[in-house]
Amino acid sequence: MRTAYSVETVRTAERELMARLPEGALMRRAAAGLAAACADVLGRVYGSRVVLLVGSGDNGGDALYAGARLARRGAGVSAVLLAPERAHGGGLAALRRAGGRTTGTDGAEALIARAGLVVDGIVGIGGRGGLRPDAVPLAEAAGRARAAVVAVDLPSGVDADTGEVRGTAVRADLTVTFGTHKPGLLIDPAREYAGAVRLVDIGLSLPAGAELEALQHADVARLLPVPAAESDKYRRGVVGIAAGSARYPGAAVLAVAGALRGGAGAVRYVGPAGQAVIARFPETLVSDGGPKHAGRVQAWVVGPGAGDDAATVAEVLAADVPVLIDADGLRLAEASAVRGRSAPTLMTPHAGEAAALLGVERGEVEGGRLAAVRELAGRYGATVLLKGSTTLIASSGGGVVRVNPTGTSWLATAGSGDVLSGLAGSLLAAGLSAVDAASAGAYLHGLAGRFAADGAPVGAHDVAEGIAGAWRSVVRG
């Protein structure tokens, strides 16, 4: 499992470690890892041109010490000092002893244009509110240059704790981060500025409670239900799907498609799209009597393609089993009914739906995804899966937020979310908690999208058909 910790937690761990080490040892340890990563990017260090963008914080010191190592290996290293009087003294001395040069910001853009590698050490993890005006031209020059850009700990201009980006920020090809991932490296919009991320172990002792966690294959494999020798379709769980309408029968078909591949033993469908569902999936148990008369289920999925059928949504919310609410169901569900439920509730909005529920603009959700998912979970007393370029899962009780590392931009296609709803709902019926069902469902859904797309456009039905292969890939490791 990949974990990310807040700036405050990292700073505390760094102080505790520095108290046990000789002065400057921790920075030199970080610089060694940074220099090794830079050397890998360059391929051939001797004769290469390296430009360091150096601010006044520890990230600037890391860059200077790493630059000294590269200079000793024959690179031509120039450090652009944004605040010469506050640059790290030990790092400056090390760079100059190794033959590196220092300069101010005048003429820096020309230096950057000729570089083979630019190292971003402008702002550290404590930076807030975007870049200062004097740093903006350097970030923009690095973006225009042909050089590879390596960020120290995280790209300058992004918020380490929230993933927010306010104004111009450095776009890195590689971010070398120390001790642990920071939340901003895993959450968009900041994540797209980080490029590939390389974690350097510097010996930090971190607490058990992380800010974010991203499941990996082995973690998801442990969550997935496996039938026992005595299992039958009812013991494996039955998921009810209340979805679709005369206008949107396909939503019901796609939700059922996801549910049939999600580990439950049977799928019950209620709604006006029964004929379309049976024609595509004859194994589905179809009822036209409404949720109360559908038979026993262990979880419900309600909302995909539901149109204005508020009565069905209310009926499902009154059931004493886990419920997943998606799409139209999010709009139709009474907030008080969601908060008043005793059984688990999982809500799966995209950014636009989340914005409507919170009463804010969509851009506010997209720019502050971590705050939005936490706010929704707390406001509705539910687990919330916020879909998008970074899918986040938060529970109503607070604590660690999960971020899904799989997926592809090709999943931005009509009906893909309906497949995810059915899949996650089936995992709920199979006995997973709301957080685990959301996490495993998003992971498999993203992986299925990757497999189905393989670099080309796909439809939602292709994603559903890819779930079995994704499941096998996870289980087999």
Helices and strands as residue ranges (DSSP letters): E 2-4, H 7-18, H 25-42, E 49-54, H 58-72, E 76-81, G 84-86, H 89-97, E 101-103, H 108-114, E 117-121, H 136-144, E 148-152, E 174-178, G 183-185, H 190-194, E 196-200, E 212-214, H 217-223, E 238-242, H 249-260, E 266-270, H 274-280, E 285-287, G 291-293, E 299-302, H 310-317, E 323-325, H 328-332, H 335-339, E 345-347, H 351-358, H 362-367, H 369-380, E 383-386, E 392-394, E 401-403, G 409-411, H 416-429, H 434-453, H 460-476
